[in-house]
Amino acid sequence: MSDTKVFDILVVGGGMTGTALALGLSRQGWKTGLIEGGDRATLLQVPASVEGVADFEPRVSAISIASQQLLESLGAWQGVAEGRHCPYQGMTVWDGDGTGRIHFDAAELQARALGTIVENRSLVRALFEVLENSAVELIDGVQVSGCSQDGDQRSIELADGRKLGARLVVAADGAHSRLRQWVGLPTREWDYDQQAIVCTVRTAQSHRYTAWQRFSQTGPLAFLPLATESGDEHFCSIVWSQDTEEARRLMALSDATFTAELERAIERELGAVEAVSQRFAFPLRQRHAKDYIAPGFALIGDAAHTIHPLAGQGANLGYGDVRVLLEELSRARSVGLSPAHEMVLARYQRRRKGENLTMMAAMEGFKQLFGRDELPLRWLRNTGMRWLDGLGPIKNRIAAEAMGLRG
């Protein structure tokens, strides 16, 4: 590999998790490269504001307090805070087929917010703005065409013919990770036979800085609060997970008919749905890599795990991977170990795999509980929600866990 440019660590995938990891690694002093198929100028572009439903990106993330703290440590949260974002102080969840309802309030946790709704493109742009003045070497506008082991290093082949080497390669290239496939890390996965419909809506009433989620037998519906530059509180991003056939029917409706069905589904909690943006639908699939690591290789984020969107925890699980891998690599550097040392990677996998599997199992349990209509189960979930809503300390502990705050 004498004619190949060599890094300590190469991160493949310049999305929300990969860029955050690359920034953290460079701050620790590792010679870090970030490979991103998209164009840097496009990722840094600020979209024109038109103050309407079409202005918002349909893909948003509910960023927990723990994830916000990570982004703050990387210097990226300031860019998020200066742009369009919406902290939410409340969360209301209820059973559309019963009477159970539970409400979480940031004030009960002595917190300013439970989390923040941020458009994904805004997160990526804020990270890339910090990347501009970092020691990370960005290789953009080119796809990776291969990954192989070359002695004690990994070799990355690019579509333009270049080759790069690294002691450690980290795949952050998404749910359909080609690097995961090339390295030969199998996954356990299954199809939910559901699709998630996402779009932006304007409602007659203010969202009151609250995230709203209604469960039904055919899938959950979430209204996530958005805020415009002028402070308009009448926009929400929706994620409506429905059985595939029902999702196809909803996608085929006119805007007027769709908004009418949406109003009924959310039980008019925010009044009339006055406008809706273009709708998008994508299939839902649970996926988890059996192993996150191989010699000189690690997976993070969606490359390692994808989860049902009903709890909005996907981005936060990815940032949890980033935080732990940064901790383990910092420890390795302090004692002179290679970033690819098997003990370093094994500790990362051990710390993250159990936590991710626990969250995925919990979400699968929720889906099964609310997806069945047997009378005893309906009674159990509604009674349980009402009981939990009255138990402040336990309810607040659950909220703190979701925020990533552990006592």
Secondary structure, DSSP 8 states (H G I E B T S, - for coil): -TTSEEEEEEEE--SHHHHHHHHHHHHHT--EEEEESS-HHHHH------SSGGGS-S-EEEEEHHHHHHHHHTT-HHHHHHSS-EEE-EEEEEETTSS-EEEEEGGGGT-S-SEEEEEHHHHHHHHHHHHTTSS-EEEES--EEEEEEETTEEEEEETTS-EEEEEEEEE---TT-HHHHHHT--EEEEEEEEEEEEEEEEESS--TTEEEEEE-TT--EEEEEE--TT----EEEEEEEEEHHHHHHHHHS-HHHHHHHHHHHTTTTT--EEEE---EEEEEEEEEES-SEETTEEE-GGGTEE--GGG--HHHHHHHHHHHHHHHHHHHHHTT--TT-HHHHHHHHHHHHHHHHHHHHHHHHHHHHHT---HHHHHHHHHHHHHHHT-HHHHHHHHHHHHT---
